[in-house]
C-alpha cells in the first residue's frame, strides 16, 4: 500500500483541471453527458461528494477511460484522509491482529 505524506489531488480537481478546462466544457455540459444533475457534478468537483461505483462508471464512459481510474483516485484520497485525521488514525492504531487479540 503506497501512502504519501502529501495529500493526493482530489477527483474534483482532476475533473476541473484535466478534463473540463482542457476540453473547454462546463459542469452543466458534463452533467448532461453523464445524465445527472449539475448539482451532483458541482459537489464532486468541489469535494463535497465522493466517487461511487456508479459515478465512476459514468465518468469512465463520458471521458472514455476506465472506472478503475476514478475509483483508484478516490481510494487514494480516502486512505490518505483516514490516516491523516487524528481521530480516525487513533481508532485504526487501536486495532490489533486477531491472533494477538485472542492469544
Biopython code that builds the backbone (N, CA, C, O; Angstrom):
import numpy as np
from Bio.PDB.StructureBuilder import StructureBuilder

atoms = [
    (1, "UNK", "N", (0.851, -1.166, 0.000)),
    (1, "UNK", "CA", (0.000, 0.000, 0.000)),
    (1, "UNK", "C", (0.901, 1.233, 0.000)),
    (1, "UNK", "O", (1.697, 1.426, 0.918)),
    (2, "UNK", "N", (0.774, 2.046, -1.009)),
    (2, "UNK", "CA", (1.567, 3.248, -1.151)),
    (2, "UNK", "C", (0.813, 4.432, -0.561)),
    (2, "UNK", "O", (-0.200, 4.871, -1.105)),
    (3, "UNK", "N", (1.315, 4.939, 0.547)),
    (3, "UNK", "CA", (0.696, 6.085, 1.199)),
    (3, "UNK", "C", (1.734, 7.202, 1.237)),
    (3, "UNK", "O", (2.875, 6.977, 1.641)),
    (4, "UNK", "N", (1.351, 8.376, 0.829)),
    (4, "UNK", "CA", (2.274, 9.500, 0.822)),
    (4, "UNK", "C", (1.957, 10.470, 1.943)),
    (4, "UNK", "O", (0.857, 10.461, 2.497)),
    (5, "UNK", "N", (2.920, 11.297, 2.268)),
    (5, "UNK", "CA", (2.726, 12.320, 3.294)),
    (5, "UNK", "C", (1.890, 13.475, 2.736)),
    (5, "UNK", "O", (1.179, 14.156, 3.476)),
    (6, "UNK", "N", (1.985, 13.682, 1.430)),
    (6, "UNK", "CA", (1.281, 14.791, 0.797)),
    (6, "UNK", "C", (-0.120, 14.354, 0.379)),
    (6, "UNK", "O", (-0.307, 13.258, -0.150)),
    (7, "UNK", "N", (-1.086, 15.211, 0.618)),
    (7, "UNK", "CA", (-2.468, 14.885, 0.261)),
    (7, "UNK", "C", (-2.587, 14.718, -1.246)),
    (7, "UNK", "O", (-2.126, 15.571, -2.005)),
    (8, "UNK", "N", (-3.210, 13.610, -1.690)),
    (8, "UNK", "CA", (-3.373, 13.408, -3.131)),
    (8, "UNK", "C", (-4.332, 14.429, -3.739)),
    (8, "UNK", "O", (-5.182, 14.997, -3.054)),
    (9, "UNK", "N", (-4.173, 14.642, -5.020)),
    (9, "UNK", "CA", (-5.075, 15.533, -5.744)),
    (9, "UNK", "C", (-6.456, 14.897, -5.733)),
    (9, "UNK", "O", (-6.592, 13.692, -5.945)),
    (10, "UNK", "N", (-7.474, 15.700, -5.486)),
    (10, "UNK", "CA", (-8.835, 15.159, -5.402)),
    (10, "UNK", "C", (-9.394, 14.862, -6.786)),
    (10, "UNK", "O", (-8.939, 15.401, -7.795)),
    (11, "UNK", "N", (-10.380, 13.999, -6.800)),
    (11, "UNK", "CA", (-11.068, 13.667, -8.047)),
    (11, "UNK", "C", (-11.660, 14.932, -8.664)),
    (11, "UNK", "O", (-11.575, 15.130, -9.876)),
    (12, "UNK", "N", (-12.251, 15.775, -7.848)),
    (12, "UNK", "CA", (-12.848, 17.008, -8.342)),
    (12, "UNK", "C", (-11.844, 17.919, -9.013)),
    (12, "UNK", "O", (-12.134, 18.517, -10.049)),
    (13, "UNK", "N", (-10.644, 18.028, -8.419)),
    (13, "UNK", "CA", (-9.606, 18.860, -9.024)),
    (13, "UNK", "C", (-9.185, 18.303, -10.383)),
    (13, "UNK", "O", (-8.976, 19.058, -11.332)),
    (14, "UNK", "N", (-9.064, 16.990, -10.471)),
    (14, "UNK", "CA", (-8.697, 16.360, -11.745)),
    (14, "UNK", "C", (-9.772, 16.636, -12.789)),
    (14, "UNK", "O", (-9.469, 16.990, -13.929)),
    (15, "UNK", "N", (-11.025, 16.472, -12.391)),
    (15, "UNK", "CA", (-12.117, 16.725, -13.337)),
    (15, "UNK", "C", (-12.069, 18.175, -13.822)),
    (15, "UNK", "O", (-12.164, 18.438, -15.021)),
    (16, "UNK", "N", (-11.922, 19.118, -12.879)),
    (16, "UNK", "CA", (-11.935, 20.526, -13.252)),
    (16, "UNK", "C", (-10.739, 20.915, -14.116)),
    (16, "UNK", "O", (-10.894, 21.567, -15.148)),
    (17, "UNK", "N", (-9.544, 20.509, -13.686)),
    (17, "UNK", "CA", (-8.328, 20.967, -14.364)),
    (17, "UNK", "C", (-7.965, 20.158, -15.608)),
    (17, "UNK", "O", (-7.589, 20.723, -16.635)),
    (18, "UNK", "N", (-8.078, 18.839, -15.510)),
    (18, "UNK", "CA", (-7.608, 17.987, -16.608)),
    (18, "UNK", "C", (-8.680, 17.670, -17.637)),
    (18, "UNK", "O", (-8.365, 17.283, -18.762)),
    (19, "UNK", "N", (-9.919, 17.826, -17.270)),
    (19, "UNK", "CA", (-10.993, 17.479, -18.201)),
    (19, "UNK", "C", (-11.815, 18.696, -18.621)),
    (19, "UNK", "O", (-11.843, 19.049, -19.800)),
    (20, "UNK", "N", (-12.481, 19.336, -17.664)),
    (20, "UNK", "CA", (-13.342, 20.459, -18.028)),
    (20, "UNK", "C", (-12.551, 21.592, -18.675)),
    (20, "UNK", "O", (-12.927, 22.088, -19.738)),
    (21, "UNK", "N", (-11.465, 21.999, -18.040)),
    (21, "UNK", "CA", (-10.670, 23.108, -18.576)),
    (21, "UNK", "C", (-10.041, 22.735, -19.919)),
    (21, "UNK", "O", (-10.081, 23.514, -20.872)),
    (22, "UNK", "N", (-9.465, 21.543, -19.983)),
    (22, "UNK", "CA", (-8.797, 21.119, -21.218)),
    (22, "UNK", "C", (-9.771, 20.951, -22.378)),
    (22, "UNK", "O", (-9.454, 21.285, -23.520)),
    (23, "UNK", "N", (-10.950, 20.436, -22.079)),
    (23, "UNK", "CA", (-11.946, 20.193, -23.121)),
    (23, "UNK", "C", (-12.844, 21.410, -23.349)),
    (23, "UNK", "O", (-13.671, 21.424, -24.260)),
    (24, "UNK", "N", (-12.668, 22.420, -22.511)),
    (24, "UNK", "CA", (-13.461, 23.643, -22.570)),
    (24, "UNK", "C", (-14.966, 23.352, -22.512)),
    (24, "UNK", "O", (-15.754, 23.821, -23.333)),
    (25, "UNK", "N", (-15.322, 22.549, -21.490)),
    (25, "UNK", "CA", (-16.735, 22.262, -21.245)),
    (25, "UNK", "C", (-17.089, 22.691, -19.826)),
    (25, "UNK", "O", (-16.210, 22.830, -18.974)),
    (26, "UNK", "N", (-18.358, 22.897, -19.581)),
    (26, "UNK", "CA", (-18.824, 23.345, -18.272)),
    (26, "UNK", "C", (-19.288, 22.156, -17.435)),
    (26, "UNK", "O", (-19.452, 21.039, -17.928)),
    (27, "UNK", "N", (-19.489, 22.438, -16.165)),
    (27, "UNK", "CA", (-20.047, 21.409, -15.281)),
    (27, "UNK", "C", (-21.436, 21.017, -15.769)),
    (27, "UNK", "O", (-21.811, 19.847, -15.695)),
    (28, "UNK", "N", (-22.183, 21.962, -16.254)),
    (28, "UNK", "CA", (-23.525, 21.668, -16.757)),
    (28, "UNK", "C", (-23.464, 20.733, -17.972)),
    (28, "UNK", "O", (-24.272, 19.812, -18.086)),
    (29, "UNK", "N", (-22.516, 20.967, -18.868)),
    (29, "UNK", "CA", (-22.365, 20.096, -20.035)),
    (29, "UNK", "C", (-21.940, 18.687, -19.608)),
    (29, "UNK", "O", (-22.410, 17.696, -20.169)),
    (30, "UNK", "N", (-21.057, 18.605, -18.621)),
    (30, "UNK", "CA", (-20.653, 17.293, -18.110)),
    (30, "UNK", "C", (-21.851, 16.586, -17.487)),
    (30, "UNK", "O", (-22.055, 15.393, -17.717)),
    (31, "UNK", "N", (-22.638, 17.306, -16.708)),
    (31, "UNK", "CA", (-23.823, 16.724, -16.071)),
    (31, "UNK", "C", (-24.780, 16.172, -17.125)),
    (31, "UNK", "O", (-25.325, 15.080, -16.963)),
    (32, "UNK", "N", (-24.979, 16.920, -18.195)),
    (32, "UNK", "CA", (-25.862, 16.468, -19.274)),
    (32, "UNK", "C", (-25.317, 15.189, -19.908)),
    (32, "UNK", "O", (-26.066, 14.245, -20.155)),
    (33, "UNK", "N", (-24.010, 15.164, -20.169)),
    (33, "UNK", "CA", (-23.391, 13.977, -20.769)),
    (33, "UNK", "C", (-23.512, 12.760, -19.856)),
    (33, "UNK", "O", (-23.709, 11.640, -20.327)),
    (34, "UNK", "N", (-23.394, 12.985, -18.551)),
    (34, "UNK", "CA", (-23.471, 11.891, -17.578)),
    (34, "UNK", "C", (-24.910, 11.489, -17.274)),
    (34, "UNK", "O", (-25.156, 10.374, -16.814)),
    (35, "UNK", "N", (-25.855, 12.379, -17.526)),
    (35, "UNK", "CA", (-27.242, 12.094, -17.181)),
    (35, "UNK", "C", (-27.537, 12.287, -15.706)),
    (35, "UNK", "O", (-28.395, 11.614, -15.135)),
    (36, "UNK", "N", (-26.802, 13.232, -15.088)),
    (36, "UNK", "CA", (-27.008, 13.551, -13.668)),
    (36, "UNK", "C", (-27.281, 15.041, -13.541)),
    (36, "UNK", "O", (-27.208, 15.780, -14.522)),
    (37, "UNK", "N", (-27.591, 15.473, -12.339)),
    (37, "UNK", "CA", (-27.852, 16.896, -12.135)),
    (37, "UNK", "C", (-26.546, 17.685, -12.100)),
    (37, "UNK", "O", (-25.479, 17.141, -11.814)),
    (38, "UNK", "N", (-26.654, 18.974, -12.398)),
    (38, "UNK", "CA", (-25.495, 19.854, -12.314)),
    (38, "UNK", "C", (-25.003, 19.911, -10.862)),
    (38, "UNK", "O", (-23.804, 20.033, -10.609)),
    (39, "UNK", "N", (-25.931, 19.821, -9.925)),
    (39, "UNK", "CA", (-25.575, 19.833, -8.502)),
    (39, "UNK", "C", (-24.656, 18.656, -8.170)),
    (39, "UNK", "O", (-23.693, 18.811, -7.419)),
    (40, "UNK", "N", (-24.949, 17.498, -8.719)),
    (40, "UNK", "CA", (-24.110, 16.315, -8.473)),
    (40, "UNK", "C", (-22.692, 16.550, -8.965)),
    (40, "UNK", "O", (-21.727, 16.289, -8.246)),
    (41, "UNK", "N", (-22.568, 17.040, -10.185)),
    (41, "UNK", "CA", (-21.235, 17.307, -10.747)),
    (41, "UNK", "C", (-20.530, 18.384, -9.934)),
    (41, "UNK", "O", (-19.339, 18.261, -9.649)),
    (42, "UNK", "N", (-21.247, 19.431, -9.560)),
    (42, "UNK", "CA", (-20.656, 20.500, -8.770)),
    (42, "UNK", "C", (-20.151, 19.983, -7.427)),
    (42, "UNK", "O", (-19.069, 20.368, -6.983)),
    (43, "UNK", "N", (-20.918, 19.125, -6.783)),
    (43, "UNK", "CA", (-20.497, 18.571, -5.488)),
    (43, "UNK", "C", (-19.260, 17.698, -5.637)),
    (43, "UNK", "O", (-18.384, 17.722, -4.773)),
    (44, "UNK", "N", (-19.171, 16.931, -6.710)),
    (44, "UNK", "CA", (-17.964, 16.128, -6.967)),
    (44, "UNK", "C", (-16.780, 17.059, -7.207)),
    (44, "UNK", "O", (-15.713, 16.878, -6.621)),
    (45, "UNK", "N", (-16.971, 18.050, -8.064)),
    (45, "UNK", "CA", (-15.890, 18.976, -8.404)),
    (45, "UNK", "C", (-15.387, 19.765, -7.202)),
    (45, "UNK", "O", (-14.213, 20.134, -7.155)),
    (46, "UNK", "N", (-16.245, 20.026, -6.244)),
    (46, "UNK", "CA", (-15.863, 20.814, -5.070)),
    (46, "UNK", "C", (-15.591, 19.964, -3.826)),
    (46, "UNK", "O", (-15.502, 20.490, -2.717)),
    (47, "UNK", "N", (-15.463, 18.664, -4.015)),
    (47, "UNK", "CA", (-15.072, 17.790, -2.917)),
    (47, "UNK", "C", (-16.136, 17.540, -1.871)),
    (47, "UNK", "O", (-15.817, 17.107, -0.764)),
    (48, "UNK", "N", (-17.381, 17.800, -2.189)),
    (48, "UNK", "CA", (-18.461, 17.558, -1.225)),
    (48, "UNK", "C", (-19.164, 16.230, -1.482)),
    (48, "UNK", "O", (-20.053, 15.847, -0.723)),
    (49, "UNK", "N", (-18.780, 15.530, -2.535)),
    (49, "UNK", "CA", (-19.368, 14.228, -2.852)),
    (49, "UNK", "C", (-18.243, 13.335, -3.348)),
    (49, "UNK", "O", (-17.396, 13.765, -4.132)),
    (50, "UNK", "N", (-18.238, 12.094, -2.890)),
    (50, "UNK", "CA", (-17.196, 11.166, -3.324)),
    (50, "UNK", "C", (-17.646, 10.388, -4.554)),
    (50, "UNK", "O", (-18.820, 10.385, -4.925)),
    (51, "UNK", "N", (-16.683, 9.737, -5.165)),
    (51, "UNK", "CA", (-16.960, 8.923, -6.344)),
    (51, "UNK", "C", (-17.463, 7.559, -5.897)),
    (51, "UNK", "O", (-16.814, 6.874, -5.106)),
    (52, "UNK", "N", (-18.612, 7.178, -6.403)),
    (52, "UNK", "CA", (-19.173, 5.855, -6.146)),
    (52, "UNK", "C", (-18.909, 4.988, -7.375)),
    (52, "UNK", "O", (-18.406, 5.469, -8.390)),
    (53, "UNK", "N", (-19.249, 3.727, -7.272)),
    (53, "UNK", "CA", (-19.092, 2.837, -8.429)),
    (53, "UNK", "C", (-19.904, 3.371, -9.602)),
    (53, "UNK", "O", (-19.418, 3.394, -10.733)),
    (54, "UNK", "N", (-21.130, 3.797, -9.343)),
    (54, "UNK", "CA", (-21.967, 4.315, -10.422)),
    (54, "UNK", "C", (-21.364, 5.559, -11.067)),
    (54, "UNK", "O", (-21.318, 5.668, -12.293)),
    (55, "UNK", "N", (-20.903, 6.496, -10.242)),
    (55, "UNK", "CA", (-20.328, 7.715, -10.824)),
    (55, "UNK", "C", (-19.024, 7.409, -11.551)),
    (55, "UNK", "O", (-18.719, 8.049, -12.557)),
    (56, "UNK", "N", (-18.249, 6.441, -11.060)),
    (56, "UNK", "CA", (-17.018, 6.038, -11.761)),
    (56, "UNK", "C", (-17.340, 5.450, -13.130)),
    (56, "UNK", "O", (-16.636, 5.706, -14.108)),
    (57, "UNK", "N", (-18.401, 4.665, -13.190)),
    (57, "UNK", "CA", (-18.817, 4.093, -14.475)),
    (57, "UNK", "C", (-19.266, 5.187, -15.442)),
    (57, "UNK", "O", (-18.951, 5.139, -16.631)),
    (58, "UNK", "N", (-20.001, 6.169, -14.929)),
    (58, "UNK", "CA", (-20.454, 7.276, -15.773)),
    (58, "UNK", "C", (-19.276, 8.129, -16.256)),
    (58, "UNK", "O", (-19.192, 8.467, -17.437)),
    (59, "UNK", "N", (-18.375, 8.472, -15.344)),
    (59, "UNK", "CA", (-17.211, 9.274, -15.726)),
    (59, "UNK", "C", (-16.344, 8.532, -16.737)),
    (59, "UNK", "O", (-15.838, 9.129, -17.687)),
    (60, "UNK", "N", (-16.178, 7.240, -16.530)),
    (60, "UNK", "CA", (-15.386, 6.437, -17.467)),
    (60, "UNK", "C", (-16.003, 6.453, -18.857)),
    (60, "UNK", "O", (-15.292, 6.524, -19.859)),
    (61, "UNK", "N", (-17.301, 6.389, -18.911)),
    (61, "UNK", "CA", (-17.972, 6.386, -20.212)),
    (61, "UNK", "C", (-17.855, 7.742, -20.904)),
    (61, "UNK", "O", (-17.533, 7.802, -22.091)),
    (62, "UNK", "N", (-18.110, 8.820, -20.183)),
    (62, "UNK", "CA", (-18.087, 10.136, -20.835)),
    (62, "UNK", "C", (-16.673, 10.592, -21.178)),
    (62, "UNK", "O", (-16.483, 11.312, -22.157)),
    (63, "UNK", "N", (-15.681, 10.188, -20.394)),
    (63, "UNK", "CA", (-14.306, 10.597, -20.670)),
    (63, "UNK", "C", (-13.494, 9.503, -21.372)),
    (63, "UNK", "O", (-12.303, 9.671, -21.633)),
    (64, "UNK", "N", (-14.151, 8.395, -21.669)),
    (64, "UNK", "CA", (-13.543, 7.291, -22.409)),
    (64, "UNK", "C", (-12.259, 6.768, -21.762)),
    (64, "UNK", "O", (-11.223, 6.615, -22.409)),
    (65, "UNK", "N", (-12.372, 6.501, -20.461)),
    (65, "UNK", "CA", (-11.288, 5.840, -19.752)),
    (65, "UNK", "C", (-11.907, 4.713, -18.932)),
    (65, "UNK", "O", (-12.931, 4.165, -19.342)),
    (66, "UNK", "N", (-11.333, 4.350, -17.801)),
    (66, "UNK", "CA", (-11.847, 3.206, -17.049)),
    (66, "UNK", "C", (-12.427, 3.626, -15.707)),
    (66, "UNK", "O", (-12.018, 4.637, -15.135)),
    (67, "UNK", "N", (-13.383, 2.846, -15.205)),
    (67, "UNK", "CA", (-13.896, 3.140, -13.863)),
    (67, "UNK", "C", (-12.807, 2.971, -12.806)),
    (67, "UNK", "O", (-12.823, 3.655, -11.783)),
    (68, "UNK", "N", (-11.870, 2.070, -13.048)),
    (68, "UNK", "CA", (-10.775, 1.869, -12.093)),
    (68, "UNK", "C", (-9.951, 3.138, -11.907)),
    (68, "UNK", "O", (-9.487, 3.423, -10.803)),
    (69, "UNK", "N", (-9.771, 3.891, -12.969)),
    (69, "UNK", "CA", (-9.037, 5.160, -12.872)),
    (69, "UNK", "C", (-9.682, 6.050, -11.807)),
    (69, "UNK", "O", (-8.991, 6.584, -10.939)),
    (70, "UNK", "N", (-10.994, 6.206, -11.875)),
    (70, "UNK", "CA", (-11.720, 7.082, -10.951)),
    (70, "UNK", "C", (-11.789, 6.488, -9.551)),
    (70, "UNK", "O", (-11.612, 7.202, -8.564)),
    (71, "UNK", "N", (-12.045, 5.181, -9.461)),
    (71, "UNK", "CA", (-12.148, 4.538, -8.146)),
    (71, "UNK", "C", (-10.801, 4.516, -7.430)),
    (71, "UNK", "O", (-10.749, 4.704, -6.215)),
    (72, "UNK", "N", (-9.720, 4.292, -8.158)),
    (72, "UNK", "CA", (-8.395, 4.300, -7.530)),
    (72, "UNK", "C", (-8.031, 5.684, -7.022)),
    (72, "UNK", "O", (-7.430, 5.823, -5.957)),
    (73, "UNK", "N", (-8.393, 6.702, -7.781)),
    (73, "UNK", "CA", (-8.131, 8.070, -7.335)),
    (73, "UNK", "C", (-8.917, 8.367, -6.054)),
    (73, "UNK", "O", (-8.383, 8.971, -5.123)),
    (74, "UNK", "N", (-10.176, 7.946, -6.008)),
    (74, "UNK", "CA", (-10.990, 8.148, -4.813)),
    (74, "UNK", "C", (-10.431, 7.350, -3.642)),
    (74, "UNK", "O", (-10.391, 7.842, -2.514)),
    (75, "UNK", "N", (-10.001, 6.123, -3.908)),
    (75, "UNK", "CA", (-9.437, 5.271, -2.864)),
    (75, "UNK", "C", (-8.190, 5.896, -2.251)),
    (75, "UNK", "O", (-8.019, 5.882, -1.032)),
    (76, "UNK", "N", (-7.321, 6.444, -3.094)),
    (76, "UNK", "CA", (-6.114, 7.097, -2.572)),
    (76, "UNK", "C", (-6.480, 8.270, -1.657)),
    (76, "UNK", "O", (-5.873, 8.454, -0.602)),
    (77, "UNK", "N", (-7.467, 9.052, -2.063)),
    (77, "UNK", "CA", (-7.896, 10.183, -1.234)),
    (77, "UNK", "C", (-8.508, 9.708, 0.076)),
    (77, "UNK", "O", (-8.249, 10.284, 1.133)),
    (78, "UNK", "N", (-9.320, 8.659, 0.007)),
    (78, "UNK", "CA", (-9.964, 8.126, 1.217)),
    (78, "UNK", "C", (-8.937, 7.569, 2.195)),
    (78, "UNK", "O", (-9.030, 7.813, 3.399)),
    (79, "UNK", "N", (-7.958, 6.826, 1.687)),
    (79, "UNK", "CA", (-6.916, 6.267, 2.556)),
    (79, "UNK", "C", (-6.099, 7.371, 3.200)),
    (79, "UNK", "O", (-5.806, 7.317, 4.394)),
    (80, "UNK", "N", (-5.732, 8.366, 2.417)),
    (80, "UNK", "CA", (-4.956, 9.473, 2.964)),
    (80, "UNK", "C", (-5.743, 10.169, 4.072)),
    (80, "UNK", "O", (-5.194, 10.475, 5.130)),
    (81, "UNK", "N", (-7.017, 10.415, 3.830)),
    (81, "UNK", "CA", (-7.848, 11.093, 4.829)),
    (81, "UNK", "C", (-7.956, 10.265, 6.106)),
    (81, "UNK", "O", (-7.873, 10.815, 7.204)),
    (82, "UNK", "N", (-8.137, 8.962, 5.981)),
    (82, "UNK", "CA", (-8.256, 8.104, 7.160)),
    (82, "UNK", "C", (-6.972, 8.103, 7.980)),
    (82, "UNK", "O", (-7.013, 8.111, 9.210)),
    (83, "UNK", "N", (-5.839, 8.095, 7.296)),
    (83, "UNK", "CA", (-4.565, 8.015, 8.003)),
    (83, "UNK", "C", (-4.039, 9.374, 8.457)),
    (83, "UNK", "O", (-3.049, 9.441, 9.186)),
    (84, "UNK", "N", (-4.681, 10.440, 8.040)),
    (84, "UNK", "CA", (-4.215, 11.770, 8.400)),
    (84, "UNK", "C", (-5.248, 12.583, 9.167)),
    (84, "UNK", "O", (-5.103, 13.796, 9.320)),
    (85, "UNK", "N", (-6.279, 11.922, 9.645)),
    (85, "UNK", "CA", (-7.261, 12.543, 10.526)),
    (85, "UNK", "C", (-7.012, 11.942, 11.908)),
    (85, "UNK", "O", (-7.198, 10.739, 12.095)),
    (86, "UNK", "N", (-6.594, 12.756, 12.880)),
    (86, "UNK", "CA", (-6.182, 12.216, 14.183)),
    (86, "UNK", "C", (-7.172, 11.228, 14.815)),
    (86, "UNK", "O", (-6.760, 10.165, 15.279)),
    (87, "UNK", "N", (-8.442, 11.553, 14.842)),
    (87, "UNK", "CA", (-9.425, 10.678, 15.480)),
    (87, "UNK", "C", (-9.513, 9.335, 14.745)),
    (87, "UNK", "O", (-9.553, 8.279, 15.376)),
    (88, "UNK", "N", (-9.542, 9.382, 13.424)),
    (88, "UNK", "CA", (-9.624, 8.145, 12.641)),
    (88, "UNK", "C", (-8.333, 7.343, 12.775)),
    (88, "UNK", "O", (-8.380, 6.119, 12.896)),
    (89, "UNK", "N", (-7.183, 8.014, 12.756)),
    (89, "UNK", "CA", (-5.890, 7.332, 12.879)),
    (89, "UNK", "C", (-5.782, 6.658, 14.240)),
    (89, "UNK", "O", (-5.286, 5.535, 14.329)),
    (90, "UNK", "N", (-6.235, 7.318, 15.302)),
    (90, "UNK", "CA", (-6.187, 6.732, 16.642)),
    (90, "UNK", "C", (-7.025, 5.457, 16.702)),
    (90, "UNK", "O", (-6.618, 4.472, 17.317)),
    (91, "UNK", "N", (-8.177, 5.477, 16.074)),
    (91, "UNK", "CA", (-9.046, 4.288, 16.044)),
    (91, "UNK", "C", (-8.372, 3.141, 15.299)),
    (91, "UNK", "O", (-8.427, 1.991, 15.735)),
    (92, "UNK", "N", (-7.742, 3.456, 14.186)),
    (92, "UNK", "CA", (-7.031, 2.436, 13.407)),
    (92, "UNK", "C", (-5.867, 1.871, 14.216)),
    (92, "UNK", "O", (-5.633, 0.663, 14.216)),
    (93, "UNK", "N", (-5.145, 2.742, 14.901)),
    (93, "UNK", "CA", (-3.994, 2.314, 15.696)),
    (93, "UNK", "C", (-4.387, 1.396, 16.850)),
    (93, "UNK", "O", (-3.579, 0.577, 17.288)),
    (94, "UNK", "N", (-5.621, 1.524, 17.349)),
    (94, "UNK", "CA", (-6.083, 0.664, 18.461)),
    (94, "UNK", "C", (-6.398, -0.760, 18.012)),
    (94, "UNK", "O", (-6.436, -1.672, 18.837)),
    (95, "UNK", "N", (-6.619, -0.955, 16.738)),
    (95, "UNK", "CA", (-6.941, -2.298, 16.236)),
    (95, "UNK", "C", (-5.716, -3.207, 16.357)),
    (95, "UNK", "O", (-4.577, -2.759, 16.230)),
    (96, "UNK", "N", (-5.982, -4.516, 16.608)),
    (96, "UNK", "CA", (-4.903, -5.496, 16.744)),
    (96, "UNK", "C", (-5.206, -6.691, 15.858)),
    (96, "UNK", "O", (-6.370, -7.000, 15.602)),
    (97, "UNK", "N", (-4.165, -7.361, 15.391)),
    (97, "UNK", "CA", (-4.399, -8.597, 14.631)),
    (97, "UNK", "C", (-5.183, -9.603, 15.489)),
    (97, "UNK", "O", (-4.980, -9.668, 16.701)),
    (98, "UNK", "N", (-6.047, -10.361, 14.888)),
    (98, "UNK", "CA", (-6.873, -11.333, 15.613)),
    (98, "UNK", "C", (-6.011, -12.316, 16.402)),
    (98, "UNK", "O", (-6.344, -12.651, 17.539)),
    (99, "UNK", "N", (-4.919, -12.776, 15.822)),
    (99, "UNK", "CA", (-4.082, -13.759, 16.540)),
    (99, "UNK", "C", (-3.503, -13.185, 17.832)),
    (99, "UNK", "O", (-3.233, -13.937, 18.769)),
    (100, "UNK", "N", (-3.305, -11.852, 17.898)),
    (100, "UNK", "CA", (-2.837, -11.225, 19.124)),
    (100, "UNK", "C", (-3.993, -10.928, 20.075)),
    (100, "UNK", "O", (-3.837, -11.039, 21.291)),
    (101, "UNK", "N", (-5.120, -10.562, 19.549)),
    (101, "UNK", "CA", (-6.263, -10.184, 20.371)),
    (101, "UNK", "C", (-6.799, -11.357, 21.180)),
    (101, "UNK", "O", (-7.311, -11.170, 22.283)),
    (102, "UNK", "N", (-6.683, -12.563, 20.636)),
    (102, "UNK", "CA", (-7.269, -13.740, 21.307)),
    (102, "UNK", "C", (-6.210, -14.755, 21.734)),
    (102, "UNK", "O", (-6.524, -15.926, 21.950)),
    (103, "UNK", "N", (-4.970, -14.318, 21.856)),
    (103, "UNK", "CA", (-3.897, -15.251, 22.268)),
    (103, "UNK", "C", (-3.833, -15.363, 23.772)),
    (103, "UNK", "O", (-2.998, -16.096, 24.302)),
]
sb = StructureBuilder()
sb.init_structure("model")
sb.init_model(0)
sb.init_chain("A")
sb.init_seg("    ")
for serial, (resi, resn, name, xyz) in enumerate(atoms, 1):
    if name == "N":
        sb.init_residue(resn, " ", resi, " ")
    sb.init_atom(name, np.array(xyz, "f"), 0.0, 1.0, " ", f" {name:<3s}", serial, name[0])
structure = sb.get_structure()
